[in-house]
Every structure is written in C-alpha cells, then in structure tokens.
C-alpha cells in the first residue's frame, strides 16, 4: 500500500484519538524537515523516531531508544509512514487499538540531510543532522542485511562522532531527560482517558518555522552572581579582548587552554528576548546569520546578557572551516552556523568583567544548553599547554588560545590571552591582483601588503584557495577599484609587478601560509576568505615573540604553466597550490614514491573534468619524469618513475592528481617490499567498525612477526601496510594475503568479505588483498585524491586511529600543519621495520 493507506487500515479513528491525517503536498526535505521522537508505552516501551520526507513522517520504532554514545547501535524497526500531524500527537491510545498505550513527544525539531536523502533512503543509509531540544549533531540510519525468515525491516540508529556525542559511561539522555518537551510529563503521568495534546507547530511549513517567534523560558533567578560582579545596565557593545600571538603556549598552571576557532568573532547581545549579533568592531550582522541562530540565543534563560564567542561552520573533518563559512554567507545559507560561546561579559543586570575568567565561564556554562546544536559552550583544558597545542595540530585544527584563569575581562590586546597557531595565518591588505590565465573576468592571484610606518609594505602574492566562483567574485569586487599608480610604499620588484592590476587598498583577505621568507614575503600562501569585519588600516604584520625557523622545503625548479588552474573547485586548490603541498611533504613522501613504477590518475581539467589512469609516457613528457622498462615486458612501452621533487612537480604540471606506486622498486621488480591490505567498507558500514577491522589486521600481522602501519585512504577506508625485506616473490605474497583475508571472512562472515563482488559487500568490509600482485598499485602515502575536498592518504600512529579522524580528515590544505607539529613521524621507521615474509 502506498503513502498512508497502511497507517489508516491499522486504526479505528472512531475509537483512537490519533489523527487520520493526509499526505502533504511537500515532496522535499531540503534544506530541512520536521523530526519528532515519541516515547510510546505500548505493550513494550519504545521510542518512535520520525523524519519528515515526501509529505509524510517516515517512521522507525527504536526499541531501546536513541543513544548519544558515538558508534553505539540501536535497533530501529522500520514501520508504516505516519501523517505529518501525527508529530503533534501526545495522549493515550485506547487498549485494544493498534499501539495501545501512552504517547509523549520526547523530542522534536528539524533535521537536515547529508547528501540526497532519497538516494540514501533507497540505498539504506541516511546520514543527517538533528536540531532538536534533546538530540543534536550528526546521525546515521542504516538498513541491516536481510536475514532468512526475518519479516521486519530492521535498521540501526547510530550517533556519529562529533561535539554532541557522549563518551561511554556518560549519563544516558533517556534517564537524564525522560519527560515530554511539550507538556513536561512522562508516559506514566498520562491516564487512560487523557485527551491528546496537539502541537500544530510540529507540522507547519518550513517557512512558518523560520518566521515564528521562539518560545523563551523564564529567566533563571537561581544564578548567584560571583564576587566581582557589579550591578549595571547592559551596554550596547563591549570591545572584545584580543590575544597576543606567541610561538608556543605558556607553561605552568596559571592558564587554561581553549581550541582556537576558525570563524567570525561575534558578541551576542540579548535584551528581553531581542538578539543582536555584533562583530569585533561593533557592526550589526544579525541579519547575516539567519533566524535559527538568533532564535536559539533568544531562548536562553536570561533577562539580558552579553556573550563573547565565535560563529563557525564545521567542515567535513569536524573542524571549523572559514572558507565554508564564507561560502555559506555568500550563498545566503544559514543552516550550518554554530555559535561557540567562550566568555560572559554581562548577565541579568550585572557587569561581569571584573569577575575571574573561570567564574565567568562557570556561569556561562549554566545558561548554554548542553544539547543545542546551534549553541555550544567552548570547554577549556587544564593540561599542559604544549600538549594541548600538539594534539590540536595533529588534528589539523587552527591552534589554541591560552587564558589566565583568574584574570578579569580586558578589552583590547593583552597577554591575558595568548594565541598559539598550528599554521601561520593573518589578515592582509589587497593592493592589487593578477588576472587569471585560465578564465575571463576572474583573478589568478592577489597582491598583498601590511601597513608599516604609515605605508603599505608588500608581502607577496597568494595564488591558491580560490574556487571558480570566488575568483570571479573577487574580480567583480576589485576591478572597479583599479588605480593607475601602485598603492605600495616603494616600487615592486620587476617579477612581483608583472601583470599586476593595482587597486585602492581597502579590502582585507585572510591568508594561511607556511612561513615568512628572509626578505619578509609569504611562503606557500593560501587564500581563506575576505575579512569585511576589520578595517584595512588596522592590518599590520603579526609577529610572535619568538618565531620558530621551520625547515624550509626544497626549492621548486620545474616551471608550472597556468599555475592558477583550479584542480579542486570546491576548495580552490590550484596547480600551484598542489605543487606547494608536495614541496612541504616531500621529505615524508619520498621513501614511498621515489624509484618506484607509478600509475597516475590524470585530470587535465581538474576533478570535474575527464579522469584517466596512465602508466606509460605521454607526448611532451617532462625530462624529470623517468621512463623505466619492465624487464618482464620486453618491447612494451616503459613505465613512469621519479627520483626527486622535480619529478613530482613535473607530475603536478601533467595534472597527476593521484599517485599510485607499485609495491616494489625499479631495482627489483620481481620481489615486493610492501604488503598492503585495503579495507574498503561497503554500504551501511560505520567508521568504528572499519577501525576495529584495521586493529584485527594489525593483530594478525603482528602474530606472524610483521610490523603493521596504518593510513587513511583519503577515500572511504583504511590501508594497513607491512614493510618487507624483498625476498619472496609476488605469487607468495598474494597467496599469503589471500589466506589472511579469507580467514577473516570465514571467522566473521557477517562483518568481512574477501570477494570483490559488490552484491556481497553490503554491510560488510572488503578485505582487499589484490593490491599484492605484480602490476597492482595502491595510492601513495600523502598523495591527494581526485575527489571533492582534496583529501590525502595520511599515515597515522595507531593511537591516532580513533573516530575523531575519518578517512578524509586530512587534506592538502591542512596536512602540512599536522606534519609540522608531529613530535615523531608515525611512518618514519617504516623501512627499518622490514622483515622477510613468513614462509608457509
């Protein structure tokens, strides 16, 4: 039966108070739809999880209720569609009727799908974000494989790893908050003749949801004001406290440490339920961030407040992403904004600036809801600052801010707050641009400067980090400001001035870069976005008190034609940006690609154009790319190899966006020196299960005396690799790995499969051993992938293999920061650990 027919045939609407309902004409769930969870004390207590989709509520009965522990699976039995107005039903279904028992609205809100929900629903894997009163963050609904004789359509409801997840052993949300979000009652509080309660708001249209005023709880009257608070009216704006840059966090116990966010610093002013969002210079940007965030702030239980925080958009790797924030603002998209609150300056008629930091934060934590995906409290760490920074950088976060625990709030820059960054990054004034060589009416690079001694001093160019759209928008923004004379103090060098269109220096760009060169210019710079919240006149060169002198990468000698050609449009990574990335990682990558036959995935027009694998030379091959004949294939075309960074840069010039080396060197084609087990998750497999699989492969390799190393694939899975002394031939290696893969599949057939057939892989992990045969390849450590996001295959230490780091966590944009802050290269001893392949 289609739509609501099955729902209606199961119920007698003369007896049950449930709504008969009708299918809504609304088809889509984009950008968001209603979700509701009803706690249902029928024959057995369960939780009915419902998502608005195609005009109905798709419904699952979650037997044990949702869990906030990441990766914990809860059985969700797919049941018939329900009408949208069922989402407002709270009451008692009479005994003898289908589902007889009490029903409360345990949680409700909106949901946002990740990807096309219709495709996900059909395939049996819905990924989505919940914006509820109790449940927030990312979730998965995964259909289980059919079992013989099983009539139920069984799915699993799983919380994804994110800031809203709870660790194992944390309080259970079901026992912590058992009551209705509408009436405040639990199911046991309803009597058999209790009339149903309806919330028409649950089924209203998306447009109505966005314009309706949010209900606001009564202000908290039980918040004692700490020592140092002063009675005072709420000011319109307080200039923010600013951090002083340092090369390392302060030592000792006087400071606490917070993660540094990559967004817009915003002061939230709340007064009688009215909210204003103010930039660090006091500009009112309330309208730019959408009504949902404003409504979330308006719901805080306060009479008035001034909150200091940052608005961010979290990228695919879970870290805040300024480029994504810029893109959302440009497109008018508001559903991904999150406000991280880290300080409280004024509350309920009291000025808190004289209160010590930790007391202010304790008060702030009490008013920020724990389960609101829009608002989050920025927690702090009391560990050693250097350790906090190390972990932040290993995860490719921006850095940390260290704050004196007992200090008052002081506006302006001081050493009460000290910022330590994983990468060099600051704002620069745009003094000119160079037009694109590959597109009309687009910029190819920006010419940057800082103000020193009253003049604009040039610091170099930035030529990567622009999407096609941003390059065109920057041209449209800057071209009208063209001037005939240079705005820089003093002439530019001839090479630096070539092709530059000078502009009035009034716009500010945020740029990430690897280091300052000896002559004061940027090295390997990447554009992150415009900063229209800061005047150009305030931009000066930031310099930490003690600047580390990082080991410079080898100089690039191969000339790039059209260096501004965009290879990854979503992240704006250009040909030059890719070459810069490989220069940064070359010393780590060289042992795995130099002197080996290579297979390449070439994409001359970038990832959105044609893709083709290439193992043999092409016309106009750069002389730095070697041609190496396979001694077993006499008379056949030679293979390709490189010996140094010049060869790798030549591959970039040739649009090689993925590099796949053989498991043997050109010096010994017959005997492999690397074992590779490719763990490829099928549809419906969650990431913690892939991690568990990698740990099992490691244990099996260790058991026979082989060292095991792990890396992300940059795609969907993981690679577990073992270094070998090149003694056994390919036939022996393939047989060894095949036996291991088949043994794992035999021991756990519900989890693993050793056959490549896609029909057998749903809900299972393929243990792909076929990389271990002559002529087969696997993506190199540190190689980029020709997929959106410019993910790279990143070597990890085993203790880093946690749900925090997914298969595409590291990219060409954030990987260099990680490597620069590693105390030890996790694959640095790879070749030293080589032993012969066990015999027999």
C-alpha positions in Angstrom: 0.0 0.0 0.0 1.2 3.5 -0.8 1.6 6.5 1.4 -0.8 6.5 4.4 -3.1 3.6 3.4 -1.4 1.1 5.7 -1.4 3.5 8.6 -5.2 4.0 8.2 -6.1 0.4 7.8 -4.4 -0.4 11.2 -6.6 2.1 13.1 -10.2 2.8 14.0 -10.4 6.6 14.0 -13.9 6.4 15.7 -12.0 5.0 18.8 -8.4 6.2 18.7 -7.6 9.9 19.2 -4.7 9.6 16.7 -5.0 11.9 13.6 -6.3 10.4 10.4 -4.1 12.8 8.6 -3.5 13.3 4.9 -0.3 13.3 2.9 1.2 16.7 2.5 2.0 18.0 -1.0 5.5 18.9 0.1 8.0 16.5 -1.5 11.4 17.5 -0.4 13.2 17.7 2.9 15.8 20.2 1.7 17.1 22.2 3.3 15.3 20.8 6.4 12.2 19.0 7.6 10.5 18.1 10.8 11.6 15.3 13.1 9.9 14.0 16.2 10.6 11.3 18.7 7.6 10.0 20.6 8.1 7.9 23.8 5.5 5.2 23.5 4.5 2.9 26.4 2.7 0.3 24.4 3.0 -3.5 25.0 6.7 -2.7 25.4 8.2 0.7 25.9 10.0 2.1 22.8 10.7 5.3 21.1 9.1 6.2 17.7 11.6 8.1 15.6 10.0 10.0 12.7 11.5 12.1 9.9 9.5 14.3 7.5 10.1 13.2 3.9 7.9 13.4 0.8 5.0 14.8 2.8 4.8 12.1 5.4 6.7 11.1 8.5 9.0 8.1 7.7 8.9 6.1 11.0 11.1 3.7 12.9 10.4 2.0 16.3 13.7 2.3 18.3 13.3 -0.5 20.8 15.9 0.8 23.4 15.7 4.5 22.4 18.5 6.7 20.9 22.0 6.7 22.4 24.3 9.7 22.4 27.4 7.4 22.5 29.1 7.5 19.1 29.0 4.2 17.3 26.5 2.6 19.7 23.9 0.8 17.5 20.2 0.9 18.5 17.8 -1.4 16.6 15.2 0.7 14.6 12.4 -1.3 13.1 11.0 0.5 10.0 7.2 0.8 10.3 4.5 2.4 8.2 4.5 6.1 7.2 2.6 8.4 9.5 0.9 11.7 8.6 2.7 14.9 9.4 0.1 16.0 12.0 1.0 12.8 14.0 4.1 14.7 15.0 1.9 16.8 17.3 0.1 13.9 18.9 0.5 13.4 22.7 -2.1 11.3 24.6 -3.4 7.8 25.2 -4.2 5.3 22.5 -7.0 3.0 23.9 -6.3 -0.6 24.8 -7.3 -3.0 22.0 -6.3 -0.4 19.4 -3.1 -0.8 17.4 -0.2 0.5 19.5 -2.5 0.9 22.6 -0.7 2.9 25.3 0.5 6.4 26.3 2.5 8.6 24.0 4.5 11.7 24.8 6.6 14.0 22.5 10.0 13.2 23.9 11.9 15.3 21.4 11.2 17.4 18.3 12.9 19.8 16.0 14.2 19.8 12.4 16.6 17.6 10.5 19.0 18.3 7.7 20.1 15.5 5.3 23.7 15.0 4.3 23.6 14.4 0.6 20.4 13.4 -1.3 18.0 11.8 1.2 16.0 10.0 -1.4 19.2 8.2 -2.7 20.3 7.4 0.9 16.8 6.1 1.9 16.7 3.9 -1.2 20.2 2.5 -0.6 19.6 2.0 3.1 21.9 4.6 4.6 20.5 8.0 5.7 23.0 10.5 7.2 21.6 13.6 8.7 21.9 16.3 11.3 19.3 16.8 14.0 18.4 20.2 15.5 16.3 19.2 18.5 15.7 20.1 22.1 17.5 16.9 23.3 19.2 15.4 20.2 21.6 17.3 18.1 24.5 16.7 15.7 25.1 14.1 13.0 23.3 10.7 13.0 23.1 7.6 10.8 20.1 5.3 10.0 21.5 2.1 8.4 19.4 -0.7 7.0 20.6 -4.2 8.1 21.1 -7.0 5.8 18.0 -9.2 5.3 18.0 -12.4 7.3 16.3 -15.6 6.2 12.8 -15.7 7.7 13.0 -12.2 9.0 9.9 -10.2 8.1 10.8 -7.0 9.8 12.6 -4.2 8.0 15.4 -3.7 10.5 17.7 -0.6 10.6 20.2 0.7 13.1 20.1 4.2 14.6 23.7 5.4 15.3 25.1 8.6 16.7 28.1 9.9 14.7 31.3 11.1 16.4 31.0 14.9 16.8 30.9 17.5 19.6 27.3 16.4 20.5 28.4 12.8 21.2 29.0 11.5 24.7 31.7 9.0 25.8 30.9 5.6 27.0 29.8 5.7 30.7 28.3 9.2 30.4 24.8 9.8 31.7 22.1 8.3 29.5 19.9 11.0 27.9 16.9 8.7 28.2 17.1 8.6 32.0 18.5 12.1 32.3 15.6 13.7 30.5 12.6 11.3 30.5 9.8 13.8 30.0 7.9 15.5 27.2 9.4 18.6 25.6 5.8 19.9 25.1 4.0 19.1 28.4 6.8 18.2 30.8 5.0 14.9 31.6 6.4 11.3 31.4 4.4 8.5 29.9 3.4 7.3 33.3 1.7 10.6 34.1 -0.9 10.1 31.4 -4.2 8.5 32.4 -6.2 6.2 30.0 -8.7 8.9 29.2 -6.1 11.7 28.9 -7.0 13.9 25.9 -4.4 14.2 23.2 -2.3 17.3 23.1 -1.5 18.8 19.7 1.4 20.9 18.7 0.4 22.4 15.3 3.9 23.9 15.1 5.4 20.5 14.6 3.7 20.0 11.2 3.8 23.6 10.0 5.8 24.5 6.9 9.5 25.3 6.9 8.7 28.9 6.0 6.4 29.3 9.0 9.0 27.6 11.3 11.6 30.2 10.3 9.5 33.2 11.0 7.6 32.2 14.1 8.9 33.6 17.4 10.8 31.1 19.5 9.3 30.2 22.9 11.5 31.7 25.6 11.8 30.1 29.1 11.6 32.2 32.1 15.0 33.8 33.1 17.0 31.9 35.6 16.6 33.5 39.0 18.8 31.0 40.8 22.1 32.1 39.3 24.2 33.6 42.1 26.4 36.4 41.0 30.1 35.7 41.7 32.4 38.0 43.6 33.4 41.0 41.4 30.1 41.3 39.6 28.7 44.9 39.7 25.1 46.0 39.2 25.0 47.9 35.9 22.8 48.4 32.8 23.6 46.3 29.8 26.0 48.3 27.4 25.3 48.4 23.7 28.7 46.9 22.9 31.9 45.9 24.7 35.1 45.9 22.5 36.5 42.3 22.6 39.6 41.0 24.4 42.3 40.2 21.8 45.0 37.6 22.1 48.7 38.2 21.7 50.5 35.9 19.2 53.1 33.5 20.6 55.0 30.7 19.0 54.1 28.4 21.9 51.5 28.3 24.7 52.6 29.5 28.2 53.8 26.8 30.6 52.5 26.3 34.2 49.1 26.2 35.8 48.1 29.9 35.6 46.4 29.4 32.2 43.7 27.3 30.8 43.6 26.5 27.1 40.8 26.5 24.5 40.6 25.4 20.9 41.1 28.3 18.5 38.1 28.6 16.2 38.2 29.5 12.5 35.2 31.8 12.1 33.8 35.2 12.9 34.3 36.7 16.4 30.8 37.7 17.4 29.4 39.3 20.5 25.8 38.2 21.1 23.7 40.9 22.9 20.5 39.6 24.4 18.0 42.0 25.9 14.4 40.9 26.8 14.5 38.2 24.1 15.8 40.5 21.4 19.2 39.4 19.9 21.8 41.4 18.1 25.0 39.8 16.7 27.9 42.3 16.7 31.3 41.9 15.0 34.6 42.6 16.8 34.3 46.3 15.6 30.6 46.6 16.7 29.0 46.1 13.3 25.5 44.6 13.5 25.5 41.4 11.5 22.3 39.9 12.9 20.6 39.5 9.6 23.6 37.7 8.0 23.4 34.6 10.2 19.7 33.7 9.9 16.8 33.4 12.2 17.5 29.9 13.6 20.7 31.0 15.4 19.0 34.2 16.6 16.1 32.1 17.9 18.4 29.7 19.7 20.1 32.7 21.5 16.7 34.2 22.3 15.7 31.0 24.1 18.5 31.3 26.6 17.1 31.7 30.2 18.3 35.2 30.7 16.9 38.7 31.1 19.9 40.3 29.4 23.4 39.1 28.5 26.5 39.9 26.5 28.2 36.7 25.3 31.6 36.6 23.6 32.1 33.8 21.1 32.6 32.8 17.5 30.3 31.7 14.7 31.7 28.8 12.7 30.8 26.3 10.0 32.3 22.8 10.6 33.9 21.2 7.6 33.8 17.6 6.6 36.6 16.7 9.0 34.7 18.1 12.0 37.0 21.2 12.4 35.7 24.8 11.9 36.3 25.9 8.3 36.5 29.6 7.5 36.2 29.0 3.7 33.0 27.1 4.2 31.7 29.9 6.4 32.5 32.4 3.7 30.7 30.3 1.1 27.6 29.9 3.2 27.4 33.7 3.8 27.9 34.3 0.1 25.1 31.9 -0.8 22.7 33.0 1.9 22.8 29.6 3.6 22.2 29.6 7.3 21.6 26.0 8.4 25.2 25.2 9.3 26.1 28.1 11.6 27.2 27.2 15.1 27.9 29.7 17.9 30.7 28.6 20.3 30.3 30.7 23.4 33.6 31.2 25.4 33.0 34.2 27.7 30.2 36.0 29.5 30.6 39.8 30.0 27.2 40.8 31.3 24.2 38.9 32.8 20.9 39.9 34.3 21.8 43.4 35.1 25.4 42.6 36.3 28.7 43.6 34.7 30.9 40.5 34.9 34.1 42.0 33.5 35.8 42.2 37.0 35.0 38.5 37.7 37.8 36.0 37.2 37.7 34.0 33.9 36.8 30.6 35.3 33.9 32.0 37.4 32.6 33.8 34.3 32.9 30.5 32.3 31.1 28.5 35.0 28.2 31.0 34.9 28.2 30.8 31.1 28.1 27.0 31.1 24.9 27.1 33.2 23.0 29.1 30.6 24.2 27.3 27.4 22.0 24.3 26.7 24.0 21.1 26.5 22.1 19.5 23.6 21.6 22.5 21.3 23.4 22.0 18.0 23.3 25.8 17.3 24.8 26.9 20.6 27.8 25.2 22.2 29.9 26.0 25.3 33.6 26.2 24.5 35.2 24.0 27.0 38.7 24.5 28.2 41.6 22.2 29.0 43.8 22.4 32.1 46.5 20.1 30.8 50.0 21.4 29.8 49.6 24.0 27.1 52.2 22.5 24.8 50.4 19.1 24.9 47.0 20.7 24.1 48.6 22.5 21.1 50.3 19.3 19.9 47.0 17.4 19.9 45.2 20.3 18.2 47.8 20.5 15.5 47.9 16.7 14.9 44.1 17.0 14.2 44.8 20.0 11.9 42.9 22.5 14.0 43.9 26.1 13.9 45.6 26.3 17.3 44.8 27.2 20.9 44.1 30.3 23.0 45.6 30.2 26.5 43.9 32.4 29.1 44.8 33.5 32.6 42.4 31.6 34.8 42.0 34.4 37.3 42.1 37.4 35.0 39.2 39.9 34.6 37.9 40.6 31.0 40.0 43.4 29.4 39.1 44.8 26.1 41.9 45.2 23.6 45.1 43.2 23.1 47.0 42.0 26.1 48.9 39.0 27.4 45.9 37.8 29.4 45.1 35.8 26.3 47.8 34.2 24.2 47.2 32.5 20.9 49.5 29.8 19.5 48.8 28.7 16.0 49.3 25.4 14.1 49.9 27.4 10.9 50.9 31.0 10.2 47.7 32.9 9.4 46.6 36.5 9.5 44.8 39.3 7.6 46.5 41.2 4.7 45.5 44.2 2.7 44.8 43.6 -1.0 46.8 46.1 -3.0 46.3 44.5 -6.5 45.5 41.4 -8.4 46.8 39.4 -11.4 44.1 38.4 -13.8 43.5 34.6 -14.3 45.3 32.9 -17.2 42.5 30.3 -17.5 39.2 32.2 -17.1 37.9 35.6 -18.2 36.9 38.2 -15.5 38.5 36.2 -12.7 41.6 36.8 -10.6 44.5 34.4 -10.7 46.3 35.8 -7.6 46.1 38.7 -5.1 49.0 41.0 -4.3 49.1 41.6 -0.6 50.6 44.0 1.9 50.6 45.3 5.5 50.8 48.8 6.9 54.1 49.7 8.5 55.3 53.2 9.4 52.3 54.7 7.6 52.9 52.9 4.3 51.6 49.7 2.6 54.5 47.3 2.5 54.3 44.4 0.0 54.5 40.8 1.4 53.9 38.8 -1.8 51.1 37.1 -3.6 48.5 34.4 -2.9 47.5 32.3 -5.8 45.5 29.3 -4.4 42.5 28.8 -2.3 40.0 30.4 -4.7 37.1 28.5 -6.1 36.0 29.4 -9.6 33.1 31.4 -8.1 35.3 33.2 -5.6 37.9 34.1 -8.3 35.1 35.7 -10.3 33.5 37.5 -7.3 36.9 38.9 -6.3 37.4 40.2 -9.8 34.0 41.9 -9.7 34.8 43.4 -6.3 38.3 44.7 -7.1 38.1 45.7 -10.8 36.1 48.9 -10.1 38.8 50.0 -7.6 41.5 49.9 -10.2 44.1 52.7 -9.8 46.9 53.8 -12.1 49.6 54.0 -9.5 50.8 51.4 -7.1 49.4 51.8 -3.5 52.6 50.2 -2.1 55.3 52.3 -0.4 58.2 51.9 -2.8 58.3 50.1 -6.2 57.8 46.3 -6.5 60.5 44.1 -8.0 60.1 43.5 -11.7 58.9 39.9 -11.3 56.5 40.8 -8.5 55.0 43.7 -10.5 54.5 41.7 -13.7 50.8 41.7 -14.8 49.5 43.4 -11.6 46.4 45.5 -11.7 46.7 47.9 -8.7 43.6 48.7 -6.6 42.7 51.0 -3.8 43.9 49.2 -0.6 40.6 49.0 1.2 39.8 45.2 1.2 41.2 42.7 3.6 42.0 39.0 2.9 42.6 36.3 5.4 45.5 34.1 4.3 47.2 31.0 5.6 50.9 30.5 4.9 53.7 28.2 5.9 56.3 30.8 7.0 57.9 34.2 6.3 60.9 34.2 3.9 64.1 36.0 4.8 63.0 39.1 2.8 59.6 39.3 4.6 57.4 37.6 2.0 54.9 34.8 2.4 55.8 31.3 1.6 53.2 28.9 0.3 50.2 31.1 0.9 46.6 30.1 0.5 43.5 32.3 0.5 40.9 31.6 3.2 38.4 34.4 2.7 37.6 38.1 2.9 37.5 39.9 6.3 35.0 42.6 6.0 34.8 42.8 9.8 38.2 44.5 10.0 39.3 47.9 8.5 42.3 47.7 6.2 44.1 50.5 8.2 44.3 48.2 11.2 46.2 45.4 9.3 49.9 45.1 10.5 52.4 42.3 10.4 51.8 39.9 13.2 55.0 38.5 14.7 55.1 36.1 17.7 57.5 36.9 20.5 59.8 34.0 19.4 59.4 32.8 15.8 60.5 29.3 15.1 62.5 28.8 12.0 60.9 25.8 10.3 63.0 23.7 8.0 62.3 25.2 4.5 61.1 22.8 1.9 63.3 22.2 -1.2 63.1 24.9 -3.8 60.8 24.2 -6.7 62.7 24.3 -10.0 60.1 23.0 -12.5 58.2 25.7 -14.2 54.4 25.5 -14.0 52.3 26.7 -16.9 48.9 28.2 -15.9 49.7 27.9 -12.1 46.3 29.4 -11.3 44.4 26.5 -13.0 42.0 25.2 -10.4 42.2 21.5 -9.9 39.8 21.3 -6.9 37.0 23.8 -7.4 35.3 23.2 -4.0 38.4 24.1 -2.1 40.0 26.4 -4.7 43.2 24.3 -4.7 45.2 25.2 -7.8 48.1 23.6 -9.7 50.5 25.9 -7.8 48.8 25.0 -4.5 49.3 21.3 -5.2 52.9 21.8 -6.1 53.4 23.8 -2.8 51.8 21.0 -0.9 54.1 18.3 -2.3 57.1 20.5 -1.6 56.0 20.6 2.1 55.5 16.9 2.4 58.3 15.7 0.1 60.7 14.5 2.8 58.0 12.4 4.3 56.6 11.1 1.0 59.9 10.4 -0.9 60.6 6.9 0.5 57.2 5.7 -0.8 57.3 7.1 -4.3 60.9 7.7 -5.4 62.4 4.9 -7.5 59.2 3.0 -8.0 57.0 2.4 -11.1 54.0 4.7 -10.8 50.4 4.6 -12.0 48.8 8.1 -12.2 45.3 9.4 -12.2 45.4 12.4 -14.5 42.7 15.1 -14.6 43.9 17.9 -17.0 40.7 19.9 -16.3 40.6 19.3 -12.6 38.4 16.8 -10.7 35.3 17.9 -12.6 36.8 17.0 -15.9 37.8 13.8 -17.6 39.8 11.3 -15.5 42.1 8.6 -16.9 44.8 6.3 -15.5 48.2 6.4 -17.0 51.2 4.1 -16.6 53.1 5.0 -19.7 54.7 8.1 -21.2 52.6 10.8 -23.0 53.6 13.3 -25.6 55.7 16.2 -24.2 56.7 14.3 -21.1 58.9 16.4 -18.8 62.5 15.2 -18.6 62.3 15.0 -14.8 59.8 12.1 -15.2 61.8 8.9 -15.8 60.9 6.2 -18.3 61.6 2.7 -16.9 61.1 -0.5 -18.8 59.7 -3.6 -17.1 62.3 -6.3 -17.6 59.5 -8.9 -17.9 57.7 -6.9 -20.7 60.3 -6.7 -23.4 59.2 -4.5 -26.3 56.4 -2.9 -24.4 56.0 0.8 -23.5 58.1 1.8 -20.5 56.5 2.7 -17.1 57.0 6.0 -15.3 59.0 6.9 -12.2 60.5 9.8 -10.4 63.7 10.3 -8.3 63.1 13.7 -6.7 60.8 16.7 -6.0 61.4 17.9 -9.6 59.9 14.7 -10.9 56.9 15.1 -8.5 56.4 18.7 -9.6 56.5 17.6 -13.2 53.7 15.2 -12.4 51.7 18.1 -11.0 52.3 20.0 -14.2 51.0 16.9 -16.0 47.8 17.1 -13.9 48.5 13.9 -12.0 46.1 14.3 -9.1 46.6 10.8 -7.7 49.9 8.8 -7.4 49.8 5.1 -7.1 53.2 3.4 -6.7 53.9 -0.3 -7.2 54.8 -2.4 -4.1 58.3 -2.9 -5.5 61.2 -0.7 -6.7 62.5 -0.4 -10.2 65.7 -2.0 -8.9 63.8 -5.2 -8.1 60.5 -5.6 -9.9 60.1 -9.3 -9.0 60.2 -9.0 -5.2 57.8 -6.7 -3.4 58.8 -4.8 -0.3 55.4 -3.7 0.9 52.3 -5.6 1.9 49.0 -3.7 1.6 45.6 -4.7 3.0 43.0 -2.3 1.7 39.9 -2.2 4.0 37.0 -1.0 1.9 33.7 -0.6 3.8 30.5 -1.5 2.0 27.3 0.4 2.2 26.0 0.7 5.7 29.3 0.1 7.5 30.1 2.7 10.2 33.6 4.1 10.8 34.2 2.5 14.2 33.8 -0.9 12.5 36.5 -0.1 10.0 38.8 0.9 12.8 38.1 -2.4 14.5 38.9 -4.2 11.3 42.2 -2.4 11.0 43.1 -3.4 14.6 42.3 -7.1 13.7 44.5 -7.0 10.6 47.3 -5.5 12.8 47.0 -8.2 15.3 47.1 -10.9 12.7 50.2 -9.4 11.1 51.9 -9.0 14.4 51.2 -12.6 15.3 53.4 -13.7 12.4 56.2 -11.3 13.1 55.3 -8.5 10.7 55.1 -4.8 11.7 51.8 -3.1 10.8 51.4 0.6 9.9 48.1 2.3 9.1 47.0 5.2 6.9 43.8 6.7 5.8 43.0 6.1 2.2 41.6 9.6 1.5 38.6 7.8 0.1 36.3 5.5 2.3 38.6 3.2 4.2 42.0 2.4 5.6 45.2 0.8 4.4 47.1 -1.4 6.8 50.7 -1.9 5.4 53.7 -4.0 6.4 57.3 -3.4 5.2 59.0 -6.4 3.8 62.6 -7.4 3.0 62.3 -8.1 -0.7 62.9 -11.9 -0.7 59.6 -13.6 -1.5 58.1 -13.0 -5.0 54.6 -11.7 -5.9 53.0 -15.1 -6.1 53.9 -15.9 -2.5 52.8 -12.5 -1.2 49.4 -12.8 -3.0 48.8 -16.3 -1.5 49.7 -15.1 2.0 47.4 -12.1 1.9 44.6 -14.0 0.3 44.7 -16.6 3.0 44.6 -13.9 5.7 41.6 -12.1 4.0 39.7 -15.4 3.6 40.4 -16.4 7.2 38.9 -13.1 8.5 35.9 -13.5 6.2 35.4 -17.1 7.5 35.8 -16.1 11.1 33.3 -13.2 10.9 31.2 -13.6 7.7 28.7 -11.0 9.0 31.4 -8.4 9.1 34.0 -9.2 6.4 34.2 -10.4 2.9 37.2 -11.3 0.8 35.5 -11.3 -2.6 35.3 -8.2 -4.8 31.7 -8.7 -5.9 29.6 -5.7 -4.8 26.5 -7.8 -4.3 28.2 -9.5 -1.3 29.6 -6.3 0.3 26.5 -4.6 1.7 27.0 -4.1 5.4 30.5 -5.7 5.3 34.1 -4.6 4.9 36.0 -5.9 1.9 39.5 -7.2 2.9 41.1 -6.4 -0.5 44.3 -8.4 -0.9 44.6 -7.9 -4.6 46.9 -4.9 -4.2 49.6 -7.6 -3.5 50.1 -8.8 -7.1 52.5 -7.8 -9.8 51.3 -4.7 -11.6 48.8 -3.7 -8.9 49.1 -0.4 -7.1 47.7 1.5 -4.1 47.5 5.2 -3.5 50.7 6.6 -2.0 51.1 8.0 1.5 50.5 11.7 1.3 49.0 11.5 -2.3 46.0 13.6 -2.9 42.7 12.0 -4.2 40.8 13.3 -7.2 37.7 13.8 -5.2 36.0 16.9 -3.7 37.8 18.2 -0.7 41.4 17.3 -1.8 41.7 14.6 0.8 45.1 12.9 1.2 46.1 9.4 2.2 47.6 10.2 5.6 49.9 7.9 7.7 48.8 7.7 11.3 50.1 6.3 14.5 47.9 3.5 15.9 46.9 5.6 18.9 45.5 8.2 16.5 43.2 5.7 14.9 40.0 7.0 16.6 36.6 8.1 15.4 37.9 11.7 15.6 39.9 11.1 12.4 37.8 9.8 9.4 39.1 8.6 6.1 39.0 12.1 4.5 40.0 14.1 7.6 43.3 15.3 6.2 43.5 17.4 3.0 46.2 19.1 1.0 45.3 22.3 2.8 45.6 21.1 6.4 48.1 18.2 6.2 51.3 20.4 6.3 50.2 21.9 9.6 49.9 18.4 11.1 53.3 17.3 9.8 55.0 20.5 11.1 53.8 19.7 14.6 54.4 16.0 14.9 56.9 15.1 17.5 57.6 11.9 15.6 56.8 10.8 12.0 54.4 7.8 12.5 55.9 6.1 9.4 59.4 7.4 9.9 60.7 3.9 10.8 58.7 2.1 8.1 61.6 0.7 6.2 63.7 -0.1 9.3 60.9 -2.4 10.4 61.1 -4.6 7.3 61.4 -8.4 7.8 61.0 -11.3 5.4 57.5 -12.5 4.6 56.9 -15.6 6.8 57.2 -18.9 5.0 54.5 -21.4 4.9 
